[in-house]
Amino acid sequence: MEMFDIVDENGIPTGEIVERSVAHSKGYRHRTAHIWIARKTNNSWQLLLQKRSQNKDSFPGRYDTSSAGHITAGHEPLESAKRELEEELGIKALDGDLEYADKFVIDYSKEFYGKTFIDKEIAFVYVYTKDVDISSLKLQEEEVECVEWFDVSYLNEVLRPPTDKKFCVPIEGFDIVKTWCEKKDNV
């Protein structure tokens, strides 16, 4: 049973803990870690996106953040980010391999499989820039169908309304990483 810390608007645990299913059925705010794998090729940045497994409880079969997951009660964002990278993609990151970029709020309600899914999260965003050979990744089958590189400029177009239904990338997270890439170009 997965347990989450209920958090305030800044992502700080309140001391209350709730089950995952309750967090999403009642809309309790909790934390997630979002990891974006970025690489510079020629003069453009690319992001590695994962295609979500068809059996996911939200957005099955759509391209999403490189790796993301809930932060289990009592855990911290960075340790959760490293765990998600290893579980979903087989990448063993060290503390210094992940650069904290920012955080953003996710707040929506949708119906999946006839049930209401309420998502209220504070998402902590990290960027990973070590070399990644996608052919050697160990994908977690129940989570990830495949991965693919996409140019940031292309994503900037298809993730804006009207959005391409091939993707479920949170635009706020993408904008944080896009800004991060632009800053790296100006250093």
C-alpha positions in Angstrom: 0.0 0.0 0.0 1.5 3.3 -1.1 1.3 6.1 1.5 1.8 9.8 0.8 2.5 12.9 2.9 -0.3 15.4 2.6 1.5 18.7 2.0 0.9 22.5 2.1 1.0 24.8 -1.0 4.8 24.8 -0.8 5.2 21.1 -0.7 6.0 20.8 3.0 4.4 17.8 4.8 1.6 18.7 7.2 2.2 15.6 9.3 -0.9 13.8 7.9 -0.4 10.7 5.8 -2.9 9.2 3.3 -3.2 6.2 1.0 -2.5 6.7 -2.7 -6.1 5.8 -3.7 -7.5 8.2 -1.2 -5.2 11.0 -2.3 -6.5 10.6 -5.9 -10.2 10.0 -5.0 -10.5 12.8 -2.4 -8.0 15.3 -4.0 -5.4 15.5 -1.2 -2.3 17.5 -2.1 0.9 15.4 -2.2 4.4 15.5 -3.8 5.9 14.0 -6.9 9.4 14.1 -8.4 9.8 14.8 -12.1 13.0 14.0 -13.8 13.8 15.3 -17.3 16.6 13.8 -19.3 18.1 16.4 -21.5 20.9 16.4 -24.1 22.4 19.0 -26.4 22.8 17.9 -30.0 24.3 20.2 -32.6 22.6 23.5 -31.7 19.4 22.2 -30.1 18.2 20.6 -26.9 16.4 17.3 -26.8 14.3 15.7 -24.1 13.8 12.0 -23.6 10.1 11.2 -23.1 8.6 8.0 -21.9 5.5 6.5 -23.4 3.3 5.4 -20.5 2.2 1.8 -20.3 -1.3 1.0 -21.6 -2.4 -0.1 -18.1 -1.6 3.1 -16.3 -4.4 4.6 -14.2 -4.0 8.0 -15.9 -3.0 8.9 -19.5 -2.2 5.4 -20.7 -0.2 5.2 -24.0 0.8 8.8 -24.0 4.3 10.4 -24.0 5.2 12.0 -20.6 8.1 13.4 -18.6 11.3 11.2 -18.8 10.6 9.8 -15.4 8.3 10.8 -12.6 6.7 9.4 -9.6 5.1 10.0 -6.3 7.1 10.8 -3.2 6.4 8.2 -0.6 5.5 9.4 2.9 8.7 10.2 4.9 10.9 10.4 1.8 12.5 13.5 0.2 12.2 14.7 -3.4 15.9 14.0 -4.4 15.9 10.4 -3.1 12.6 9.8 -4.8 13.8 11.2 -8.1 16.8 8.9 -8.0 14.6 5.9 -7.2 12.2 6.7 -10.0 15.0 7.0 -12.6 16.3 3.6 -11.5 12.9 1.8 -11.3 11.5 3.1 -14.5 14.6 3.4 -16.8 17.4 1.5 -15.0 19.5 4.6 -14.6 21.5 4.7 -11.3 22.0 8.4 -10.7 24.2 9.9 -8.0 23.1 13.0 -5.9 25.2 15.3 -8.1 23.8 13.9 -11.4 20.4 15.5 -10.8 20.1 19.3 -10.9 17.1 20.8 -9.2 15.3 23.2 -11.6 12.1 24.3 -9.7 8.7 23.1 -8.6 5.2 23.6 -10.0 1.6 22.8 -9.1 -0.5 20.1 -10.7 -4.3 20.4 -10.1 -6.8 18.7 -12.3 -9.6 16.1 -12.3 -10.4 13.7 -15.1 -12.2 10.4 -15.6 -10.2 7.3 -16.4 -11.9 3.8 -16.6 -15.2 5.3 -15.3 -13.6 6.7 -12.1 -12.8 10.2 -11.2 -9.1 10.8 -10.8 -8.2 14.0 -8.9 -4.6 15.0 -9.0 -3.3 17.8 -6.7 0.5 17.7 -6.6 3.5 19.8 -5.9 6.0 18.5 -8.5 9.7 18.9 -7.8 11.6 19.1 -11.1 15.1 17.8 -11.7 17.3 17.6 -14.9 19.7 14.8 -15.7 22.2 15.4 -18.5 24.5 12.4 -18.4 24.8 10.4 -21.6 21.9 8.0 -22.1 21.9 5.2 -24.7 18.2 4.4 -25.0 18.9 1.0 -26.4 20.6 -0.1 -23.1 17.8 1.2 -20.8 16.0 -1.3 -18.6 12.4 -0.1 -18.9 9.9 -1.0 -16.2 7.3 -2.7 -18.3 4.3 -2.0 -16.1 5.1 1.7 -16.2 6.9 2.4 -19.5 6.2 1.1 -23.0 9.2 2.9 -24.7 11.2 6.1 -24.8 12.0 8.6 -27.5 14.1 11.8 -28.0 12.1 14.9 -29.0 13.5 18.4 -29.9 12.5 21.1 -27.3 11.4 23.3 -30.2 9.0 20.6 -31.5 7.6 20.0 -28.0 7.2 23.7 -27.5 4.8 23.6 -30.5 2.8 20.4 -29.8 2.4 20.9 -26.1 0.6 24.3 -26.5 -3.1 24.4 -27.0 -4.6 22.8 -29.0 -2.4 20.0 -27.6 -1.4 16.9 -29.5 -3.2 13.9 -27.8 0.0 11.9 -28.3 1.4 13.7 -25.2 0.4 14.2 -21.6 3.4 16.2 -20.5 2.6 18.9 -17.9 3.3 22.2 -19.7 4.4 23.8 -16.4 7.2 21.2 -16.0 8.1 21.5 -19.7 8.4 25.3 -19.4 10.7 24.9 -16.4 13.0 22.6 -18.3 12.8 24.7 -21.5 13.9 27.7 -19.4 16.7 25.6 -17.8 18.0 24.7 -21.3 17.9 28.3 -22.4 19.9 29.4 -19.4 22.5 26.7 -20.1 22.8 28.1 -23.7 23.5 31.6 -22.2 26.2 30.5 -19.8 
